[in-house]
C-alpha cells in the first residue's frame, strides 16, 4: 500500500491506527518518504500530498506494474485542504483521500 504524503509522523500514526483496529498491513510505503530524504532535507512531516503522490505514481509505481514487478497495490493519495483563514482561526485542517487499486498481469 502506498500513501502520500503522510510523512514519517503520519505513517507512524497510520500504522498505529491500523494495529488498534486489528488490520494487518504487510507492506506500506509513503510517497513523501520516497521523494524526500529525512537525513538530507529538513522536511519535518513531509511535503505536498498531491505532488508526492503524482510523482511516485508516475515514476515509481506504474512502471513497476507495467514491468510485472508489482502485481497488485493499493494507492491512497492523501492531502490536507489548506486554507489560510481556517489555519489563522485555529480550526482543524480538513483532509481528503482517494483510494484505488492497481493491478497488472494475472493478478486476481
C-alpha positions as CSV (number, residue, x, y, z in Angstrom):
1,X,0.0,0.0,0.0
2,X,1.2,3.4,-0.9
3,X,0.1,6.6,0.9
4,X,1.1,10.1,0.0
5,X,2.1,12.2,1.7
6,X,1.8,11.2,5.4
7,X,5.5,11.6,6.1
8,X,7.2,9.9,9.0
9,X,4.8,11.2,11.6
10,X,1.6,10.4,9.7
11,X,2.9,7.0,8.6
12,X,3.6,6.1,12.2
13,X,0.1,7.2,13.3
14,X,-1.5,5.4,10.3
15,X,0.2,2.1,11.3
16,X,-0.8,2.6,15.0
17,X,-4.5,3.1,14.0
18,X,-4.4,0.0,11.7
19,X,-2.9,-2.1,14.5
20,X,-5.5,-0.8,17.0
21,X,-8.3,-1.8,14.6
22,X,-6.7,-5.3,14.0
23,X,-5.8,-4.6,10.4
24,X,-2.6,-6.3,9.3
25,X,-0.7,-4.3,6.6
26,X,2.1,-6.3,5.2
27,X,3.8,-3.5,3.3
28,X,3.4,0.2,3.4
29,X,5.4,2.9,1.6
30,X,4.7,6.6,1.8
31,X,5.2,8.7,-1.2
32,X,6.6,11.6,0.8
33,X,9.2,9.3,2.3
34,X,10.1,8.0,-1.1
35,X,10.5,11.5,-2.6
36,X,12.2,13.2,0.3
37,X,15.2,12.2,2.4
38,X,14.8,13.0,6.1
39,X,18.5,12.7,6.6
40,X,19.4,15.2,3.9
41,X,16.4,17.5,3.9
42,X,14.6,19.4,6.6
43,X,11.1,18.2,5.6
44,X,9.6,17.7,9.0
45,X,6.4,15.7,8.4
46,X,6.5,15.7,4.6
47,X,5.6,17.7,1.5
48,X,2.7,18.1,-0.8
49,X,0.4,15.0,-0.9
50,X,-0.8,15.7,-4.4
51,X,2.8,16.4,-5.7
52,X,4.3,13.4,-4.0
53,X,1.5,11.0,-5.0
54,X,1.6,12.1,-8.6
55,X,5.4,11.8,-8.8
56,X,5.6,8.4,-7.2
57,X,2.7,7.0,-9.1
58,X,4.0,8.0,-12.5
59,X,7.7,7.5,-11.9
60,X,7.9,4.6,-9.4
61,X,4.6,2.6,-9.2
62,X,3.2,2.5,-12.8
63,X,6.5,1.5,-14.4
64,X,6.8,-1.4,-11.9
65,X,3.2,-2.5,-12.5
66,X,3.9,-2.5,-16.3
67,X,7.1,-4.5,-15.8
68,X,5.3,-7.0,-13.6
69,X,7.4,-6.2,-10.5
70,X,4.2,-5.1,-8.7
71,X,1.2,-7.4,-9.2
72,X,-1.2,-5.6,-7.1
73,X,-1.2,-2.4,-4.9
74,X,-3.5,-0.1,-3.1
75,X,-2.7,3.6,-3.7
76,X,-4.2,6.1,-1.3
77,X,-3.4,9.7,-2.3
78,X,-3.8,11.9,0.8
79,X,-3.7,15.6,1.3
80,X,-4.7,18.4,3.5
81,X,-7.1,21.1,2.3
82,X,-5.2,24.1,3.4
83,X,-6.8,27.4,3.9
84,X,-5.1,30.4,5.4
85,X,-8.4,31.6,7.0
86,X,-9.0,28.2,8.6
87,X,-5.5,28.0,9.9
88,X,-5.4,31.5,11.3
89,X,-8.8,31.0,13.0
90,X,-7.3,28.0,14.9
91,X,-9.7,25.5,13.3
92,X,-8.8,21.9,12.3
93,X,-7.5,21.3,8.8
94,X,-9.8,19.0,6.7
95,X,-8.1,16.2,4.8
96,X,-9.1,14.1,1.8
97,X,-8.0,10.7,0.5
98,X,-8.6,8.9,-2.7
99,X,-8.1,5.1,-2.7
100,X,-7.7,2.9,-5.7
101,X,-6.3,-0.5,-6.6
102,X,-3.7,-1.1,-9.2
103,X,-3.2,-4.5,-10.7
104,X,-1.2,-5.8,-13.6
105,X,-0.7,-9.1,-15.4
106,X,-2.5,-12.1,-14.0
107,X,-3.3,-10.8,-10.5
108,X,-6.7,-11.5,-9.1
